């Protein structure tokens, strides 16, 4: 007969465990960055805008057949 070795749950937990630290760091970094941009956008005072003269020109002369 063939002997079957038992599978330990600690092996699966050890393989899965180290992913949480980098995952938490990545999520914190993303949330901090996105939150910072939205916070700046919500509270930044915009006093002036840059205005410049210009003209628009069509690049393509397309005709539908």
N, C-alpha and C positions, 0 to 999 in steps of 0.2 A: 504494500500500500504506500501511498504517497503522503508524506506529512505536510500539513498546511501550517504555515507560521501565522500567528495572530497579528492583526493590524492594530497598531497603537494609535489612539486619537492624538497623542502628544506629537506625533510626527506631522500630522496634518496641521495642528495648531502652530507648531514651530515654523512650518513652511508659510503659513498665512500671516503670522504675527508681524514680521518686519515691514510689511507693506503699509501698515497704518501710520507709521511716523512720517514717511515721505508724502503720503496721501493727505494727511492733515496739514502738513507744511504747504503743499501745493494749493489746497483749498483756501487756507488762510491767506496766502499770497494773492490768489485771484480775487477773493472777496475784498481784501484790503485795497487792491489796485482799482477794482471797479467801484467800490464804495468811495474811494478817494476822488476819482474822476467825477462821479455823480455829486458828491458833496461839494467839490470845487465849483461845478456847474450850477449848483443850486444857490450858492452863497457868494459867488464872485460878482463884483460890481463891474458892469461894462458901461463905461462913460462915453466912449466914442467909437466910431467905426471908420474904416479906411474907405474913402470914396475916390474912384478914379474914372476918368472919361474912357469910353471904349466904343467899339462898333462890333456888330456880329456879321459874320460872313458865312455863306453856305459853302461847304466843301464839295458836295456831290451834286451833279446835275443828272439825276436819275429819272427815267420815264418808265412807267409800267406799260407793258404790252398786253 
